[in-house]
Amino acid sequence: MDENNKGLGSAVFEESRKMFESHLERQLSNTKLPGAGTEPPALDELPGFQKRGHAYSLLDQQAAQREAFQKSLMPSLLAIDNLLDKIYTLNDNAILSITPNVQKITRDATRVMILCIVVAMSIASYACYKLARSIVIPSNH
């Protein structure tokens, strides 16, 4: 592995790490479900994973990389995968809990619109009635 590829691998890892951390922070701060305000226990594995990932990117030999991946990164990946499953479950529960609220709001808005249409039709009917009377009554005299 040449020095340019090693530097590129480290840069890609660092960029992905920053993006993951920002998305994770946003996800955890936006969670409103009960019991979801605390950090999941699998998040404790993240700093160690970052250190091992950085150490992995510094290795030159492919055999050493493979061994480091199997022994140190793979268990961390499984823990982080568990964290991502928990986040997925939180998102799914949040979507399901929002659906009844959205349905109630939609139902209420529909009722208000129907009421407004009935009032508008009543006013329009009355205006048409008055207009017709004003046309018909003068022509009868």
C-alpha positions as CSV (number, residue, x, y, z in Angstrom):
1,M,0.0,0.0,0.0
2,D,1.5,3.3,-1.0
3,E,1.5,6.4,1.2
4,N,-1.1,8.2,-0.9
5,N,-3.7,5.4,-0.5
6,K,-3.0,5.2,3.2
7,G,-3.6,8.9,3.6
8,L,-6.7,8.7,1.5
9,G,-8.0,5.8,3.6
10,S,-7.5,7.8,6.8
11,A,-9.2,10.9,5.3
12,V,-12.2,8.8,4.2
13,F,-12.4,7.2,7.6
14,E,-12.2,10.6,9.3
15,E,-14.9,12.1,7.1
16,S,-17.2,9.2,7.5
17,R,-16.7,9.3,11.3
18,K,-17.6,13.0,11.5
19,M,-20.7,12.5,9.3
20,F,-21.8,9.5,11.5
21,E,-21.3,11.4,14.7
22,S,-23.2,14.4,13.5
23,H,-26.1,12.2,12.2
24,L,-26.1,10.2,15.5
25,E,-26.1,13.4,17.6
26,R,-29.0,14.8,15.6
27,Q,-30.9,11.5,15.8
28,L,-30.4,11.2,19.6
29,S,-31.3,14.9,20.2
30,N,-34.5,14.7,18.1
31,T,-35.8,11.6,19.8
32,K,-39.0,12.4,21.8
33,L,-40.1,8.9,22.9
34,P,-40.2,8.0,26.6
35,G,-36.9,6.4,27.7
36,A,-35.1,7.5,24.5
37,G,-33.5,10.7,26.0
38,T,-30.6,8.7,27.4
39,E,-27.8,7.5,25.3
40,P,-28.0,3.8,24.4
41,P,-25.4,1.6,26.1
42,A,-23.8,0.6,22.8
43,L,-22.7,4.2,22.3
44,D,-20.0,3.5,24.9
45,E,-18.3,1.3,22.2
46,L,-18.0,4.2,19.7
47,P,-14.8,5.9,21.0
48,G,-12.9,2.6,21.2
49,F,-14.1,1.8,17.7
50,Q,-12.8,5.1,16.4
51,K,-9.4,4.5,17.9
52,R,-9.2,0.9,16.5
53,G,-10.4,2.2,13.1
54,H,-7.6,4.8,13.1
55,A,-5.0,2.3,14.1
56,Y,-6.3,-0.1,11.4
57,S,-5.9,2.6,8.8
58,L,-2.3,3.1,9.8
59,L,-1.3,-0.6,9.1
60,D,0.7,-1.3,6.0
61,Q,0.5,-5.1,5.6
62,Q,-2.7,-6.5,4.3
63,A,-2.4,-9.6,6.6
64,A,-2.0,-7.3,9.6
65,Q,-5.1,-5.3,8.4
66,R,-7.1,-8.4,8.0
67,E,-6.2,-9.7,11.5
68,A,-6.8,-6.3,13.1
69,F,-10.2,-6.1,11.4
70,Q,-11.2,-9.6,12.5
71,K,-10.0,-9.2,16.1
72,S,-10.7,-5.5,17.0
73,L,-13.0,-3.9,14.4
74,M,-15.5,-6.7,13.8
75,P,-16.8,-6.9,17.5
76,S,-17.2,-3.1,17.5
77,L,-19.1,-3.2,14.2
78,L,-21.5,-5.7,15.7
79,A,-22.0,-3.4,18.7
80,I,-22.6,-0.4,16.5
81,D,-24.9,-2.4,14.3
82,N,-26.9,-3.1,17.5
83,L,-27.0,0.6,18.1
84,L,-28.2,1.3,14.6
85,D,-31.0,-1.3,15.1
86,K,-32.1,0.5,18.3
87,I,-32.2,3.8,16.4
88,Y,-34.2,2.2,13.6
89,T,-36.7,0.9,16.2
90,L,-36.9,4.3,17.8
91,N,-37.6,5.9,14.3
92,D,-40.2,3.2,13.5
93,N,-41.9,3.8,16.9
94,A,-41.8,7.5,16.4
95,I,-43.4,7.2,12.9
96,L,-46.1,4.9,14.3
97,S,-46.9,7.2,17.2
98,I,-47.2,10.2,14.9
99,T,-49.7,8.6,12.6
100,P,-52.7,8.8,15.0
101,N,-52.0,12.5,15.6
102,V,-51.8,13.2,11.9
103,Q,-55.0,11.3,11.3
104,K,-56.8,13.4,14.1
105,I,-55.5,16.7,12.6
106,T,-56.5,15.6,9.1
107,R,-60.0,14.6,10.4
108,D,-60.4,18.0,12.2
109,A,-59.2,20.0,9.2
110,T,-61.6,18.1,6.9
111,R,-64.5,18.9,9.2
112,V,-63.6,22.6,9.3
113,M,-63.3,22.7,5.5
114,I,-66.8,21.0,5.1
115,L,-68.3,23.5,7.5
116,C,-66.7,26.4,5.6
117,I,-68.1,25.0,2.3
118,V,-71.6,24.7,3.8
119,V,-71.5,28.3,5.1
120,A,-70.1,29.5,1.7
121,M,-72.9,27.6,-0.2
122,S,-75.5,29.1,2.2
123,I,-74.3,32.6,1.6
124,A,-74.1,32.0,-2.1
125,S,-77.6,30.6,-2.2
126,Y,-79.0,33.5,-0.3
127,A,-77.2,36.0,-2.6
128,C,-78.6,34.2,-5.6
129,Y,-82.1,34.2,-4.1
130,K,-81.9,38.0,-3.4
131,L,-80.5,38.6,-6.9
132,A,-83.3,36.6,-8.5
133,R,-86.0,38.5,-6.5
134,S,-84.5,41.8,-7.4
135,I,-84.7,40.9,-11.1
136,V,-88.1,39.2,-11.0
137,I,-90.0,41.7,-8.7
138,P,-89.3,44.8,-10.8
139,S,-90.3,43.0,-14.0
140,N,-93.7,42.1,-12.5
141,H,-94.7,45.7,-11.8
